[in-house]
Amino acid sequence: MAINLEDPKRLRPIRDQVHQVAMNMLRPISRKYDKAEHVYPKELDMLAAMADGLAESGAGEGAGAAGVRRDNTDDGTIKNGSNMASVMTVAEMCWGDVGLLLSMPRQGLGNSAIASVADDEQLERFKGLWASMAITEPSFGSDSAQVSTTAVKDGDHYVLNGEKIFVTSGERSDAVVVWATLDKSLGRAAIKSFVVPKGTPGLKVERLEHKLGIKASDTATITFTDCRVPAENLLGSPEIDVKQGFAGAMATFDNTRPLVASMAVGCARASLDLTRELLAKAGVEVDYDRPATVQSAAAAKFLQMEADWEGAYLLMMQAAWMADNRKPNSLEASMAKAKAGRVGSDITLSCVELCSSVGYAEGELLEKWARDSKILDIFEGTQQIQQLIVARRVLGLTSSELK
């Protein structure tokens, strides 16, 4: 079977449209909201309305984080569907600005979680909701199986108690997708996700974090104290399937990790594009027809970075394509996230270095992109966690066998 390494033809128009949005709407306000941390970018309201309109009309092709969903129908055809559209458009938005993309109403990772695991009734009920995702707690970072926030059944409600940290869009969102355990003694299998609307008694946004990058995005600590949530807000099945284990909850990550990879791919592409321009102004031309060894050190470094970027891009596309075509992609999703997260940070920082004082100063956005990209190697599972998942998959070992 032939492998086509080009972007799918039918998705190129929406990709190009989003690139124009990134260039003309996000880039001009990028520095403004980097300096005004925690100030909501009002300009995004119009952009979000446009995205909603495209989604309603079907013209959006599933673009954006909220478009992520597995198609369970199998008519034997090869699909380039919502997952592929999402990674391509999110990469373009992050070519504009990562923090602003993360601040987009109704495009949160909580929306991806709902799209990934909600049933049809829940999809309809939560339509139009801006959902953030709350997983991490003070007692753990990347090991999501250590969730200690509890959900206790009480009649037709669940009562949630616990604390969540580093919740992206935690203050601005309409609701929070909260990961909690139904029974700590049953381990990973008992972890479920709940949609908790803002204003629910017992939910409290405690504080906002000051961060290295993505300053336009608010990152919150949220506590849940005897917080009563309707039972129908539990996403997916309420049954604890010990045999299935953590698979149901982790299915969310198989869909969202390629999205985070796409954020890193977009930000790194922005750095490469600008660096090529700045090098050219300094008299350093990158020649794609000659070996790197006979070019200047700066040009050789640039060619190596582009090769790394291409590897991350193709892994991202593969993971998204597999999701669209109903293929298990846990390995590929983690490979894409690991590669893109690492090379994204390497590329943006190396571009600062290549451009010297121009790269380090605030006159250009290179230093900002270097700060923004670091989080993409950390959230949704750190570099080390992704490598651990890849090793388990390749070696055929369980989480208890390889820690």
C-alpha positions as CSV (number, residue, x, y, z in Angstrom):
1,M,0.0,0.0,0.0
2,A,1.4,3.4,-1.0
3,I,2.0,6.0,1.7
4,N,1.0,9.6,0.9
5,L,3.1,12.0,3.0
6,E,1.2,15.1,1.7
7,D,-1.5,16.9,3.7
8,P,-4.9,15.5,2.7
9,K,-6.1,17.5,-0.3
10,R,-9.7,18.1,1.1
11,L,-8.3,19.5,4.4
12,R,-5.9,22.0,2.8
13,P,-8.5,24.8,2.4
14,I,-9.5,24.8,6.1
15,R,-5.8,24.6,7.0
16,D,-5.0,27.6,4.9
17,Q,-8.0,29.6,6.2
18,V,-6.9,28.9,9.8
19,H,-3.3,30.0,8.9
20,Q,-4.7,33.3,7.8
21,V,-6.5,33.7,11.1
22,A,-3.4,32.8,13.0
23,M,-1.4,35.4,11.1
24,N,-3.9,38.2,11.0
25,M,-5.7,37.8,14.3
26,L,-3.4,35.9,16.8
27,R,0.1,37.2,15.9
28,P,-0.8,40.9,16.3
29,I,-2.1,40.4,19.9
30,S,0.4,37.7,20.9
31,R,2.8,40.0,22.9
32,K,0.0,42.0,24.4
33,Y,-1.5,39.0,26.3
34,D,1.9,37.6,27.1
35,K,2.5,40.7,29.1
36,A,-1.1,41.0,30.5
37,E,-1.1,37.6,32.3
38,H,-4.6,36.4,33.3
39,V,-6.4,39.1,31.3
40,Y,-9.0,37.4,29.0
41,P,-8.3,38.0,25.3
42,K,-11.7,39.6,24.3
43,E,-10.6,39.3,20.6
44,L,-11.1,35.5,20.9
45,D,-14.9,35.9,21.3
46,M,-15.4,36.7,17.6
47,L,-13.0,33.9,16.6
48,A,-14.8,31.4,18.8
49,A,-18.1,32.5,17.2
50,M,-16.7,31.9,13.8
51,A,-15.4,28.5,14.8
52,D,-18.9,27.6,16.2
53,G,-20.5,28.7,13.0
54,L,-18.2,26.5,10.9
55,A,-18.9,23.6,13.2
56,E,-22.6,24.1,13.0
57,S,-22.5,24.2,9.2
58,G,-20.2,21.2,8.9
59,A,-17.7,23.3,7.0
60,G,-15.2,23.2,9.8
61,E,-14.4,19.5,9.1
62,G,-14.1,18.9,12.9
63,A,-11.4,21.6,13.2
64,G,-10.2,22.5,16.6
65,A,-9.9,20.5,19.9
66,A,-13.6,20.0,20.2
67,G,-13.7,18.2,16.9
68,V,-11.9,15.1,18.2
69,R,-14.0,12.0,18.2
70,R,-13.6,8.5,17.0
71,D,-15.8,7.4,14.1
72,N,-17.1,3.9,15.0
73,T,-18.6,3.3,11.6
74,D,-16.5,1.1,9.2
75,D,-17.5,1.2,5.6
76,G,-14.2,-0.1,4.4
77,T,-13.0,3.4,3.2
78,I,-9.9,5.2,4.3
79,K,-10.8,8.4,6.2
80,N,-9.1,11.7,6.8
81,G,-11.6,12.9,9.4
82,S,-12.0,15.0,12.4
83,N,-8.8,14.0,14.2
84,M,-6.7,14.8,11.1
85,A,-8.6,18.1,10.7
86,S,-8.0,18.9,14.3
87,V,-4.3,18.4,14.4
88,M,-3.8,20.3,11.2
89,T,-5.8,23.3,12.3
90,V,-4.5,23.4,15.9
91,A,-0.9,23.4,14.5
92,E,-1.8,26.4,12.4
93,M,-3.4,28.2,15.4
94,C,-0.3,27.6,17.4
95,W,1.9,28.9,14.6
96,G,0.0,32.1,15.7
97,D,0.0,31.7,19.5
98,V,-0.2,28.7,21.8
99,G,-1.5,30.6,24.8
100,L,-4.3,32.1,22.7
101,L,-5.3,28.7,21.3
102,L,-5.5,27.3,24.8
103,S,-7.7,30.3,25.7
104,M,-10.2,29.7,22.9
105,P,-13.8,29.2,24.3
106,R,-15.2,25.8,23.7
107,Q,-11.9,24.4,22.5
108,G,-10.5,23.1,25.8
109,L,-9.0,19.7,26.5
110,G,-12.2,19.1,28.5
111,N,-14.1,19.4,25.2
112,S,-11.8,16.8,23.7
113,A,-12.5,14.5,26.6
114,I,-16.2,14.9,26.2
115,A,-16.0,14.3,22.4
116,S,-13.8,11.3,23.0
117,V,-15.9,9.3,25.6
118,A,-19.4,10.9,26.0
119,D,-22.4,9.0,24.7
120,D,-24.7,10.6,22.1
121,E,-27.1,11.9,24.7
122,Q,-24.3,13.6,26.7
123,L,-22.8,15.0,23.5
124,E,-26.1,16.8,22.8
125,R,-26.6,17.9,26.4
126,F,-23.1,19.3,26.7
127,K,-23.1,20.9,23.3
128,G,-21.8,24.5,23.4
129,L,-20.1,24.0,26.8
130,W,-16.6,25.3,27.4
131,A,-14.9,22.5,29.4
132,S,-11.5,22.5,31.0
133,M,-9.9,19.2,32.2
134,A,-8.9,18.6,35.8
135,I,-6.6,15.6,36.4
136,T,-3.4,16.6,38.2
137,E,-3.4,16.8,42.0
138,P,-0.9,18.1,44.6
139,S,0.1,14.5,45.4
140,F,0.9,13.4,41.8
141,G,1.8,14.7,38.4
142,S,2.0,12.4,35.5
143,D,0.8,9.2,37.0
144,S,-2.9,9.7,36.5
145,A,-3.6,6.3,38.1
146,Q,-2.9,8.0,41.5
147,V,-6.1,10.1,41.4
148,S,-7.3,10.5,45.0
149,T,-10.2,12.9,44.4
150,T,-13.2,10.8,45.4
151,A,-16.7,10.3,43.9
152,V,-19.2,8.7,46.2
153,K,-22.6,7.6,44.9
154,D,-25.5,9.2,46.8
155,G,-28.9,8.5,45.2
156,D,-29.0,10.0,41.8
157,H,-25.8,12.1,42.4
158,Y,-22.1,11.6,43.0
159,V,-20.4,13.6,45.8
160,L,-16.9,14.8,44.8
161,N,-14.2,15.7,47.3
162,G,-10.6,16.6,46.4
163,E,-8.2,19.2,44.9
164,K,-7.0,19.7,41.4
165,I,-4.1,21.8,40.2
166,F,-2.8,23.2,36.9
167,V,-6.3,23.2,35.3
168,T,-6.0,25.0,31.9
169,S,-8.8,27.6,31.5
170,G,-10.0,26.6,35.0
171,E,-11.4,30.0,35.8
172,R,-12.9,30.9,32.4
173,S,-14.5,27.7,31.4
174,D,-18.2,26.9,31.8
175,A,-17.5,23.4,33.3
176,V,-14.7,21.2,34.5
177,V,-14.2,17.6,33.5
178,V,-13.0,16.1,36.8
179,W,-11.2,12.8,37.1
180,A,-12.1,11.0,40.3
181,T,-12.1,7.5,41.8
182,L,-15.2,5.6,42.7
183,D,-13.2,3.2,44.9
184,K,-9.5,3.8,45.6
185,S,-8.9,0.1,46.6
186,L,-9.8,-1.0,43.0
187,G,-7.0,1.1,41.5
188,R,-7.1,2.4,38.0
189,A,-10.3,0.7,37.0
190,A,-12.4,2.9,39.3
191,I,-11.3,6.2,37.9
192,K,-14.1,8.0,36.0
193,S,-14.5,11.5,34.6
194,F,-17.4,13.8,35.6
195,V,-18.7,17.0,34.0
196,V,-19.1,19.6,36.8
197,P,-20.7,22.9,35.7
198,K,-19.4,26.1,37.2
199,G,-21.6,27.4,40.0
200,T,-22.1,23.9,41.4
201,P,-22.0,24.3,45.2
202,G,-18.7,22.9,46.5
203,L,-16.6,23.8,43.4
204,K,-14.2,26.6,44.1
205,V,-11.5,28.2,42.0
206,E,-8.8,28.8,44.7
207,R,-6.1,30.7,42.7
208,L,-4.4,31.2,39.3
209,E,-0.8,30.3,38.7
210,H,1.9,32.6,37.4
211,K,3.8,30.7,34.7
212,L,6.9,30.7,32.4
213,G,4.9,30.7,29.2
214,I,1.3,30.5,27.8
215,K,0.5,33.5,29.9
216,A,-2.6,34.3,27.9
217,S,-4.1,31.1,29.3
218,D,-5.4,30.9,32.9
219,T,-4.2,27.9,34.9
220,A,-6.1,27.3,38.1
221,T,-6.2,25.4,41.3
222,I,-9.8,24.1,42.0
223,T,-11.1,22.4,45.1
224,F,-14.2,20.2,45.4
225,T,-15.9,20.0,48.8
226,D,-19.0,17.8,49.1
227,C,-19.7,18.8,45.5
228,R,-22.9,17.1,44.3
229,V,-22.9,16.1,40.6
230,P,-25.8,14.5,38.8
231,A,-25.1,10.8,38.0
232,E,-25.8,11.4,34.3
233,N,-22.7,13.7,34.2
234,L,-20.4,10.7,34.6
235,L,-18.8,10.3,31.1
236,G,-19.0,6.8,29.6
237,S,-20.0,3.8,31.7
238,P,-20.5,4.0,35.5
239,E,-19.5,0.3,35.8
240,I,-16.1,-0.6,37.2
241,D,-14.5,-3.0,34.8
242,V,-11.4,-4.4,36.5
243,K,-10.5,-6.3,33.4
244,Q,-10.6,-3.2,31.2
245,G,-8.7,-1.3,33.9
246,F,-7.7,2.2,33.1
247,A,-8.3,1.8,29.3
248,G,-11.6,3.7,29.3
249,A,-10.1,6.8,30.9
250,M,-6.9,6.6,28.9
251,A,-8.8,6.6,25.6
252,T,-9.2,10.3,26.1
253,F,-5.4,10.7,26.0
254,D,-5.1,8.6,22.8
255,N,-7.2,11.3,21.2
256,T,-5.7,14.4,22.9
257,R,-2.0,13.6,22.9
258,P,-1.8,14.1,19.1
259,L,-3.4,17.5,19.7
260,V,-0.7,18.5,22.1
261,A,1.9,17.2,19.6
262,S,0.3,19.5,17.0
263,M,0.6,22.5,19.3
264,A,4.3,21.8,19.6
265,V,4.6,21.3,15.9
266,G,2.9,24.6,15.2
267,C,5.0,26.6,17.6
268,A,8.2,25.0,16.4
269,R,7.2,25.8,12.8
270,A,6.7,29.4,13.7
271,S,10.3,29.6,15.1
272,L,11.8,27.9,12.1
273,D,10.0,30.2,9.6
274,L,11.2,33.4,11.4
275,T,14.7,32.1,12.0
276,R,15.1,31.3,8.3
277,E,14.1,34.9,7.5
278,L,16.5,36.3,10.1
279,L,19.4,34.1,9.0
280,A,18.8,35.2,5.4
281,K,19.0,38.9,6.5
282,A,22.3,38.1,8.1
283,G,23.6,36.5,4.9
284,V,23.1,32.9,5.9
285,E,21.2,31.0,3.2
286,V,20.0,27.5,3.9
287,D,20.6,25.4,0.7
288,Y,18.5,22.3,0.4
289,D,20.4,21.0,-2.5
290,R,23.8,20.7,-0.8
291,P,24.9,18.5,2.1
292,A,24.8,20.1,5.5
293,T,28.5,19.4,6.0
294,V,29.5,21.9,3.3
295,Q,27.3,24.7,4.6
296,S,27.8,27.1,7.5
297,A,27.3,25.8,11.1
298,A,24.1,27.9,11.3
299,A,22.6,26.4,8.1
300,A,23.6,22.9,9.1
301,K,21.9,23.3,12.5
302,F,18.8,24.7,10.8
303,L,18.6,21.6,8.4
304,Q,18.9,19.3,11.4
305,M,16.1,21.1,13.2
306,E,13.9,20.9,10.1
307,A,14.5,17.1,9.9
308,D,13.5,16.7,13.5
309,W,10.4,18.8,12.9
310,E,9.4,16.7,10.0
311,G,9.7,13.5,12.1
312,A,7.4,15.0,14.8
313,Y,4.9,16.2,12.1
314,L,4.6,12.8,10.5
315,L,4.2,11.0,13.8
316,M,1.4,13.5,14.7
317,M,-0.3,12.9,11.4
318,Q,0.0,9.1,11.7
319,A,-1.6,9.1,15.2
320,A,-4.5,11.3,14.1
321,W,-5.0,9.2,10.9
322,M,-5.2,6.0,13.0
323,A,-7.8,7.5,15.3
324,D,-9.9,8.5,12.2
325,N,-9.6,5.0,10.9
326,R,-10.6,3.1,14.1
327,K,-7.1,1.8,14.7
328,P,-5.7,1.5,18.2
329,N,-3.2,4.4,18.5
330,S,-2.0,4.5,22.1
331,L,1.6,3.7,21.1
332,E,1.6,6.2,18.2
333,A,-0.2,8.9,20.2
334,S,2.6,8.7,22.9
335,M,5.3,8.6,20.3
336,A,3.9,11.7,18.6
337,K,3.6,13.5,21.9
338,A,7.1,12.5,23.1
339,K,8.8,13.4,19.8
340,A,7.0,16.7,19.2
341,G,7.3,17.8,22.9
342,R,11.0,17.2,22.9
343,V,11.9,18.6,19.5
344,G,9.5,21.5,20.0
345,S,11.4,22.7,23.0
346,D,14.8,21.9,21.3
347,I,13.9,23.8,18.2
348,T,12.4,26.9,19.8
349,L,15.4,27.3,22.2
350,S,17.9,26.6,19.4
351,C,16.3,29.2,17.3
352,V,16.8,31.7,20.1
353,E,20.4,30.7,20.2
354,L,20.9,30.9,16.4
355,C,19.5,34.4,16.3
356,S,21.6,35.5,19.3
357,S,20.7,38.9,20.8
358,V,17.7,39.2,18.4
359,G,16.4,35.9,19.5
360,Y,16.8,36.7,23.2
361,A,15.2,40.1,23.0
362,E,11.5,41.0,23.1
363,G,11.7,42.7,19.7
364,E,10.8,39.3,18.1
365,L,8.6,36.5,19.4
366,L,11.3,33.8,19.4
367,E,12.0,34.1,23.1
368,K,8.2,33.9,23.8
369,W,7.9,30.7,21.7
370,A,10.8,29.1,23.6
371,R,8.9,29.8,26.8
372,D,5.5,28.7,25.5
373,S,6.7,25.4,24.0
374,K,8.1,24.0,27.2
375,I,4.7,23.3,28.7
376,L,3.9,21.1,25.6
377,D,6.6,18.7,26.7
378,I,5.1,18.5,30.2
379,F,1.3,18.5,30.2
380,E,-0.9,15.6,29.0
381,G,1.9,13.3,30.2
382,T,5.6,14.3,30.5
383,Q,8.4,13.2,28.1
384,Q,9.4,10.6,30.6
385,I,5.9,9.2,30.9
386,Q,5.5,9.0,27.1
387,Q,8.7,7.1,26.8
388,L,7.6,4.7,29.5
389,I,4.3,4.1,27.7
390,V,6.1,3.5,24.4
391,A,8.5,1.1,26.1
392,R,5.6,-0.9,27.6
393,R,3.8,-1.1,24.3
394,V,6.9,-2.1,22.3
395,L,8.0,-4.7,24.9
396,G,4.5,-6.0,25.7
397,L,4.8,-5.3,29.4
398,T,2.1,-4.1,31.8
399,S,2.4,-1.0,34.0
400,S,3.2,-3.2,37.0
401,E,5.9,-5.0,35.1
402,L,7.6,-1.8,33.8
403,K,7.5,1.2,36.2
